[in-house]
């Protein structure tokens, strides 16, 4: 038959090891990762996420619980935004689970009192909005776990 190829097999007792690669010691280039890791974090304003005042406000919000659901209003996803100016003026944008929520009249006042009690906060403004409406998808994983939704 044409196109037939035979494979020859040869048995050997040992095989010579291939030579090892050698790398010449070259002067080392500047290590950019070392410079990156040694950098100090950029100054974070107290009112920005990660700043002391902002984080203290979030902690205060996490101490306020919805009376019908055993989860704090921050993890429940009712807080849509927290803005803090350089002068310590805090604006909290929030919603409630429903416009007919029994705490619709008292919850914004409680938020204002709690955030206003944070050291460094001056005036507090609470904006209660209904759009976008709250839904369970806005809850943190911790809240979903607490309520048996995960």
C-alpha positions in Angstrom: 0.0 0.0 0.0 1.2 3.5 -0.7 1.3 6.0 2.1 2.1 3.4 4.8 4.7 4.5 7.3 6.5 2.4 9.7 7.5 3.6 13.1 10.8 2.4 14.3 11.2 1.7 18.0 14.6 1.7 19.7 15.0 0.6 23.3 17.6 2.5 25.4 19.0 2.1 28.9 19.4 5.8 29.7 18.8 9.2 28.3 21.2 12.1 28.7 19.7 15.0 30.6 19.2 18.1 28.6 21.4 21.1 29.6 19.9 23.4 32.2 19.1 27.0 31.2 21.4 29.5 32.7 20.3 33.1 33.4 23.0 35.7 33.6 22.8 37.9 36.6 21.6 41.2 35.1 21.1 44.4 37.1 17.6 44.3 38.4 15.1 46.8 36.9 13.1 49.0 39.3 10.4 47.1 41.0 7.2 49.0 40.3 5.1 46.8 42.6 7.3 47.6 45.5 6.7 51.3 44.9 3.0 50.8 44.6 2.8 48.8 47.8 4.8 51.3 49.8 2.4 54.2 48.9 0.3 55.6 51.6 -3.5 55.7 50.9 -4.7 59.0 49.4 -6.2 61.3 52.0 -9.9 60.4 52.3 -12.2 63.2 53.3 -14.1 62.5 56.5 -17.4 62.8 54.6 -16.5 60.3 51.8 -17.0 56.6 51.9 -14.2 55.2 53.9 -13.9 58.5 55.8 -14.4 58.6 59.6 -17.5 60.8 59.6 -19.2 58.9 56.7 -18.5 55.5 58.4 -19.8 56.8 61.7 -23.0 57.9 60.0 -23.4 54.5 58.4 -22.8 52.9 61.8 -25.6 55.1 63.3 -28.0 54.1 60.5 -27.2 50.4 61.2 -28.5 50.9 64.7 -32.0 51.8 63.5 -34.3 48.8 63.0 -37.5 48.5 61.0 -40.1 47.6 63.6 -41.7 45.0 61.4 -38.6 43.3 60.1 -35.7 42.4 62.4 -33.1 44.0 60.2 -31.5 47.5 60.4 -32.6 50.0 57.8 -29.2 50.2 56.1 -28.9 46.4 55.4 -32.6 46.4 54.5 -31.7 48.7 51.6 -33.8 51.6 52.7 -30.9 54.1 52.6 -30.3 55.2 49.0 -27.6 57.7 49.7 -25.6 59.5 52.3 -23.8 62.8 51.3 -21.7 64.7 53.8 -20.2 68.2 53.1 -16.9 69.5 54.4 -18.8 71.4 57.1 -20.5 68.2 58.4 -23.9 68.8 56.8 -25.4 65.3 56.2 -28.1 64.6 53.6 -29.6 61.1 53.9 -31.8 59.9 51.0 -34.0 57.0 52.0 -37.3 55.2 51.4 -39.5 52.9 53.3 -40.7 49.4 52.4 -44.1 50.8 51.4 -45.8 54.3 51.6 -48.3 52.8 54.0 -45.6 51.7 56.4 -46.7 52.4 60.0 -43.4 54.3 60.7 -43.7 56.5 57.6 -44.1 59.6 59.8 -41.6 58.7 62.6 -38.7 56.9 60.8 -37.3 60.0 59.0 -37.3 61.8 62.3 -35.5 59.0 64.0 -32.9 59.0 61.2 -32.4 62.7 61.6 -31.9 62.4 65.4 -29.5 59.4 65.2 -27.4 60.9 62.4 -27.4 64.3 64.1 -26.0 62.7 67.3 -22.9 61.5 65.4 -19.9 63.6 66.6 -18.9 66.0 63.8 -22.3 66.1 62.1 -23.8 69.5 61.9 -27.2 69.8 60.2 -29.0 66.7 59.0 -31.5 66.6 56.1 -33.5 63.5 55.4 -35.1 63.1 52.0 -37.9 60.5 51.9 -38.4 59.3 48.3 -40.6 56.7 46.7 -38.9 56.4 43.3 -37.3 54.0 42.8 -39.6 51.9 45.0 -38.0 49.6 47.5 -37.9 45.9 46.7 -36.2 42.9 48.5 -33.4 42.9 45.9 -32.0 46.0 47.6 -31.3 44.1 50.8 -27.7 43.2 51.7 -26.7 39.5 51.8 -26.6 39.7 55.6 -30.2 40.9 55.7 -31.3 38.2 53.3 -29.5 35.6 55.4 -31.1 36.9 58.6 -34.6 36.6 57.0 -33.9 33.1 55.6 -33.9 34.3 52.0 -30.5 32.9 51.1 
